[in-house]
Amino acid sequence: MEQKQLIDLLEQMTLDEKVGQLLQLAAEFYSEKAEEKTGPMTDLGLTHEDINNAGTTLGISGAKEAIRVQKAYMENNRLGIPTILMADIIHGFRTIFPIPLGLGSSWDVEAAKKVAEVSAKEAAVSGLHVTFSPMVDLVRDPRWGRVMESTGEDPFLNSRFAEAFVKGYQGDNLKNDFFRVAACVKHFAAYGAAIGGRDYNTVNMSERQLRDSYLPGYKAALDAGAKLVMTSFNTVDGVPATGNKWLFRDVLRKEFGFDGVVISDWGAVIELIPHGVAEDKKQAAELAIKAGVDIEMMTTCYTENLKELIEENVVDEAILDEAVLRILTLKNDLGLFENPHRGADVALEKEVVLSKEHRDIARDIARKSIVLLKNENILPLSKQEKVAIIGPAADSHDVIGVWSWQGKKDEAISLAQGVDQLEAEYVIGKEAFDYFKPSQAAIDEAVALAKEADKVVLALGEEEWMSGEASSRSDIRLPQAQLDLFKAVQAVNDNIIVTLYNGRPLDLQGIDSAKAIVEAWFPGTEGGAALADILYGEYNPSARLSMSFPETVGQVPVYYNYDNTGRPYKPGNEKYVSKYLDVSNFAKYPFGYGLSYSEFTYTDFKLSSDELKSGETITASITVENQSDISGQETVQLYICDQIGEVVRPVKELKGFEKVDLQAHEKKTVQFTITEEFLRYVHSDQSYASDAGTFDLMIGSNSRDVQTKTFKLLK
Ligand code: BGC
């Protein structure tokens, strides 16, 4: 349709029909069985007409059902306007990939793009049009259960992933490419900064910090063309995001130039009441529509009140029209007026969804996301040695993570199955081992197996429900029963390799004396196979943390790009510096960290000049050598620090990285081009600019182990 036809359509709509477009209802309103549900269900008291007019739906899928719903919907809708089928496809549709925090650890943006492409294809043939992804909230507090949905603690890395996801989901021709879905970037804004890591809690930060650290990820997704933005549950400077006019009208629309659809998070409009900024549903509707929220997800403040608010001249009808036009435009951008069923295809669905090809991609990407945290010459295993695989995750299918709405645990590969596929020697217990309360028989069996084995793979972790939405934890160690198991096993066999499935950086106290620690996150459908590949050296670990692991939860939030203080920490006994009395300031495993079976050295660090003039570039180069007999991949990381800023600057900020494949004993020189843009940041007047002066430029294999040179920016 042409824009003019959309406007004609808008003009034919009654006020009720227009208000209807702004309501999003979940699957249960259209099908016999309830499907995706991520928030509280309330009795919405809707009429048939309301349901027929509701502009978009959440959580319907399966090509047959999608076609049925769309057909019935269009028949019931007076103007035959199609609905949009939206859902949470976060890290895979039916073929599940590693959780986003794992994808972040791959530092492989092409892999993330591939994940999005495959997810889009499976979702699209199953009838979906929009995914509520990517979630690009910057995260610093591992107590927050939703860190699993983020690619981590760094604005630069998150931005690269945000772009990759959007491009992978949407492709270049959304309207005609039916294997794609539209992307919805979320949660605008700063949802990841909930105080104390408690989900839905207050966020409190300066506008400058918001702009400097938190907004870049969303902006990158928008610049890549994301069609929708979702509001966040939290406040931004005291005003809940979902009613925050400044955030949506001034920043998102005017400044960022976003003209797509804004959707509330589940129930976030009505939550303006318990937030204490709206007296009732009517005022909540007024605040949200004035702020620029187009679609209200799963509550009926708009449905019940917008018409009256317009008739009373409290809300201008033009604001409603704008919102409706944006929703119609999205329908048009998806080609739904011409092809209301888009990619939904029962035959293709059978072929595409969970195909062998997709499973192979999932295995490859899972391998790239598994981080080797520690290895005292015990890994890789050989297929001949006698290995006991012990613990709750030894044969567990709890490997796909909670945001796997269509993923099926019984289609996922457990670690034992993965090892089986490699035809390696191993033993595994017969007793089921509970994550929290293992039976005495299971413990006794585990210890007996450990005694007989050359090496023990202790497969530990969180159960899936322990991370994700509404899953904050104050103690981020492993459950006590697993720490007890570690001790009991260590008493009879010290050759322990701990493998971990979990959704957040953990406090590893209690298991950190293992000889090796392998962080597998929730690696997805092929997770156990990928983990086995790592353990047996079928794949040389290449992942690097995108979120720091604390020494202890008491240090949280601990992240690499912290601001300096007036009393910076110094090693030694000085008391009056910024530090703890009982623990270091630093992460146990910092951002960017991860081991390989190869060994890399960095030499010959050079800058082409120690002066950079605006508009010109300088080149930093370094030689990386693989000093081992095994080929591997290194992630070379570039950081900067502005020595003297107008405001306090972080001690380090990632500004570039490159993944380099190196054969045994091969060396390569890696180059980075430095421009003045790298050095810009948000100043106290909110302007984005650089300062003339001296900068540290650091290159290394992680955010802690770097070599430094300085240069001057001349202006
Ligand atoms: C979550 C969103 C999600 C939405 C729809 C909410 O509870 O916060 O991330 O997209 O539900 O399922």
Residues whose N, C-alpha, C, O or C-beta is under 5 A from the ligand:
A	BS01	BGC	T38 G39 D88 F132 D265 W266
